[in-house]
Amino acid sequence: MTPLVANAGLPMLIPQVVLMAFAFLPVVLIEFAFMRKAMAISFPKGFVDIGVANLYTTLIGVPLAWSAMLAMNILMSGIYKYGTDSPLQMLITVTLQAAWLWPYEDHLFWMIPAASTILLIPCFFVSFIMEGYVLAKRWPSQKRHEVFSSVLRANLWSYLFLLIGGSYWFLTRVRLSSN
C-alpha cells in the first residue's frame, strides 16, 4: 500500500482545463469576430467550425501544452524546490514550475493564477497549430496559408483576452492578501 503524500504539489492541468472551459464561449466569439470577415464565413457554419477547433484545443491541446511545459519544467529544474524567499526566487519558481507547483501553502493564492497565466504561452502555440489544421480541413476551399494567418490573428486577440483575465485574477488575489 502506497502512502498518500500531502505535499506532492499541485498539478496545474485540471485548473487550466477548467479555466479554458469557462473561457470557451468568449474565446470562440472573439475568434469568430476576427475571422468572419477575413475568411468570408457565415455565422452558423463559421461559429460552429471555430467552436469545434477550440473544443479540440481545450480537450487535447491544453493537456498537450501542459505536458510539454511539465517536461520542460522537469528538464530545467528537475525536482528542485526553488523557494519563495525573494521576489526573484518567486518569479523563477512560478515560471519554471508552472505546470506542477510545489506546495508553497502560503503562496498558492497568487501562484495558481500566475502559473495559469504563464501556461497560456505553450497553450497559445498549440492552439494556433491545432486550430489551424482543424479549420483548414473544415474549410477546404480556403487557402491553407490564409486559414493559418487568420487563426494566428484571431488567437492573438483571444489570448490577449485570456492574458488580461489571468492578470486581473492574479492582481485581485495579491490585493486581497495584502488587506
Helices and strands as residue ranges (DSSP letters): E 10-11, H 13-22, H 24-39, H 43-56, I 57-61, H 62-77, H 87-96, E 100-101, H 108-118, H 120-138, H 144-178
